[in-house]
């Protein structure tokens, strides 16, 4: 019971940290997914330069650990005189991450649209632009929904890495509280439960969508 | 080149962390996957709750919990121990989910046929289901291994001297333009390290395909 009363005391500070975590996750998703869509189109472009650039952005965003990209923005770029506030650096790094991961998922979704759809649009005389935006994209993104939700959860959990560059998010709040009275076990358990309270239901909703989409496939 | 040799000093630790956690995961996930596909609903739910809980908490929280939160008598985790156990537990949960998916993907008829042939339950599971499931999940396991390699970088936050930690300390000592180099190099190294895993996985996959269909 003592844990619960202590947790209740910690909660206000934890909640302000959680709101920062959610903000960073929200920004990285809202800005990252449209960028991901653009990248997914660029990756299959005819122009070699465009394709190579997009591929490099995607492969670095997926292949390098998020922590490294975070450090690159926060500790690396200032050495060239480009300095960010810690929260901006965290947002930029996670936007890159989410754009890279989501672009692969959207590309797979777009590619899964049947050839017949394209042929039918062509036969109906739809312009290429209309074929893409009205026929291919809606179907492709629909099948990408569960994957994109998965990336969103991954991004939310990834915000915990922003602790390493002193962003006042959930993990940092927990550490601050912990270093006051050394209740590390209690406080990190609470932090874990805060993350799980959001990630777990989100995972269940994702699984639900996966099953629903599979039913129509 | 100073930057490169600084980063490379952390390479052995990165590999030790990744492979130790992977070893824990590969073995520990087996009973959990069996529990996840158990016909007993209580066992299934308990395993499901464990897997979802472990996966729902970011790795950095697990590492801090183990490093700072655990104290049993005089025992405390050292950074490397906490990192290996933390990454190991997370791997157990992720790999169990991968195994379960593989077991589920084996056609029902295989189990029924084995039963009809009078094979024992143990033989059915280990001789019929597991080999087929492994073939299905081997690419996912390889993907997870590359993910784990990247996640091992989080150990730098609890002062394990792996590649990212070494990059950090090099960058701190070089406040000039040179200080950005280790971050770029370490990023490239992670990508380079995941290439052989992808290559070996593809070779394993194609070899197993040949073994089945040739």
Interface residues (C-beta under 8 A of the other chain):
Chain A: X59 X60 X63 X64 X65 X66 X67 X68 X69 X71 X72 X75 X76 X77 X79 X80 X157 X158 X160 X161 X163 X164 X171 X174 X175 X178 X184 X185 X186 X188 X189 X191 X192 X195 X196 X199 X200 X203 X204
Chain B: X52 X53 X55 X56 X57 X58 X60 X61 X62 X64 X65 X68 X69 X70 X71 X150 X151 X153 X154 X156 X157 X164 X167 X168 X171 X175 X176 X177 X178 X179 X180 X183 X184 X186 X187 X188 X190 X191 X194
